[in-house]
Structures are given as C-alpha cells and as structure tokens.
C-alpha cells in the first residue's frame, strides 16, 4: 500500500507541473492600417501581436517583441465557435478578439 501512495504523489506532482502547458494563452498578429485605439493607447500603423492569458483581465500588445500597451478586457462566451481568429473594431477602436475554433473571446472595455 505504501508504494501505491508514492506513485499517487508522484503522479499528482507531475500533473500539477504540467498545468501551465494546458492553460496556454491566446495570441494573434494584428496589422494596423490607420491609427487604432486599444484601451487608452493609440496604435500607429504597423504590425503588432495581441496576447491574452487564460482568466486574465487584460490584453497585452507587443510590437517588435516589446510590450507597448495593455488594455482591460473580459472573457465572453460566443454562441458558436469562431471560424477564424479575428480582431473586431468599431469607430477606430479594438472592441473584441475572437479566437479561431473556440467559443471563448475577449471583449475590450
């Protein structure tokens, strides 16, 4: 019985260490053609990457590998899986990011 307990503890430890692998964040490239607002930051034309971690309350914006902005967001559930990853904008502001093949998305404030 003591050996089984040892294996159980080992299995639990390995499972806990691999949790960050299962809970990976989402990211998408984003090409800005005209000045676009995300949160309180204005993004000038160029190539960016938008990243959000699971259960996070903000989107992080990177340009050339450097963080240039963060914006508050909240996770929402879509009625069906998004066919592709897309960044939605309205009136020059990023409003939502849908992730391809997923029913989870983020809505920006």
C-alpha positions as CSV (number, residue, x, y, z in Angstrom):
1,X,0.0,0.0,0.0
2,X,2.9,2.4,0.7
3,X,4.2,2.0,-2.8
4,X,0.8,3.0,-4.3
5,X,0.8,6.1,-2.3
6,X,4.3,7.0,-3.5
7,X,3.1,6.6,-7.1
8,X,0.0,8.7,-6.5
9,X,2.0,11.6,-5.0
10,X,4.5,11.4,-8.0
11,X,1.6,11.4,-10.5
12,X,-0.1,14.4,-8.7
13,X,3.2,16.3,-8.7
14,X,3.7,15.7,-12.5
15,X,0.1,16.7,-13.2
16,X,0.5,20.0,-11.3
17,X,3.7,20.9,-13.0
18,X,2.1,20.4,-16.4
19,X,-0.9,22.6,-15.7
20,X,0.7,25.7,-17.3
21,X,1.1,23.8,-20.5
22,X,-2.6,23.0,-20.6
23,X,-3.6,26.6,-19.8
24,X,-1.9,28.4,-22.6
25,X,-2.7,31.9,-23.7
26,X,-4.1,33.1,-27.0
27,X,-2.3,35.4,-29.3
28,X,-2.8,36.8,-32.8
29,X,-0.9,39.1,-35.2
30,X,-2.6,42.4,-35.9
31,X,-1.9,44.7,-38.8
32,X,-2.9,48.3,-38.2
33,X,-3.5,50.3,-41.3
34,X,-4.8,53.5,-39.7
35,X,-4.3,54.8,-36.1
36,X,-6.4,52.5,-33.9
37,X,-7.2,52.8,-30.2
38,X,-6.8,49.9,-27.8
39,X,-7.6,50.7,-24.3
40,X,-6.1,54.2,-23.7
41,X,-3.3,53.7,-26.2
42,X,-3.3,54.7,-29.9
43,X,-1.6,52.2,-32.1
44,X,0.1,53.7,-35.1
45,X,0.2,51.8,-38.4
46,X,2.3,48.7,-38.2
47,X,2.5,45.1,-37.2
48,X,1.5,44.1,-33.7
49,X,0.8,41.0,-31.7
50,X,-2.1,40.8,-29.3
51,X,-1.8,38.3,-26.4
52,X,-4.2,37.4,-23.6
53,X,-3.7,34.7,-20.9
54,X,-6.4,32.5,-19.6
55,X,-8.5,34.2,-16.9
56,X,-6.6,37.4,-17.4
57,X,-8.4,40.7,-17.3
58,X,-6.2,42.5,-19.9
59,X,-4.8,42.2,-23.4
60,X,-1.1,42.9,-23.9
61,X,0.0,44.5,-27.2
62,X,3.5,43.8,-28.5
63,X,5.5,45.5,-31.3
64,X,8.8,44.0,-32.4
65,X,8.8,41.8,-29.3
66,X,8.4,44.8,-26.9
67,X,5.3,45.5,-24.8
68,X,3.7,48.7,-26.0
69,X,0.3,48.7,-24.4
70,X,-2.2,46.8,-22.2
71,X,-6.0,47.1,-22.3
72,X,-8.6,45.9,-19.9
73,X,-10.8,43.1,-21.2
74,X,-13.3,40.4,-20.1
75,X,-13.8,36.9,-21.3
76,X,-17.1,36.2,-23.0
77,X,-18.6,33.0,-24.5
78,X,-19.7,33.1,-28.1
79,X,-22.9,31.2,-29.2
80,X,-20.7,29.1,-31.6
81,X,-17.1,28.6,-32.4
82,X,-15.4,31.4,-34.3
83,X,-14.4,30.1,-37.8
84,X,-11.1,32.1,-37.6
85,X,-9.2,34.4,-35.3
86,X,-10.3,38.0,-35.9
87,X,-9.9,41.4,-34.3
88,X,-13.1,43.4,-34.4
89,X,-13.0,47.2,-34.4
90,X,-15.6,49.9,-34.4
91,X,-15.1,53.6,-34.8
92,X,-11.3,53.3,-34.7
93,X,-11.2,51.1,-31.5
94,X,-10.5,47.4,-30.9
95,X,-13.7,46.1,-29.4
96,X,-13.3,42.3,-29.4
97,X,-10.9,39.4,-30.3
98,X,-12.4,36.1,-31.3
99,X,-10.2,33.0,-31.4
100,X,-10.5,30.6,-34.3
101,X,-12.1,27.3,-33.4
102,X,-13.1,28.4,-29.9
103,X,-16.2,29.7,-28.3
104,X,-14.2,32.0,-25.9
105,X,-13.4,35.5,-26.9
106,X,-12.4,38.7,-25.2
107,X,-14.4,41.9,-25.2
108,X,-12.4,45.1,-24.6
109,X,-13.7,48.0,-22.5
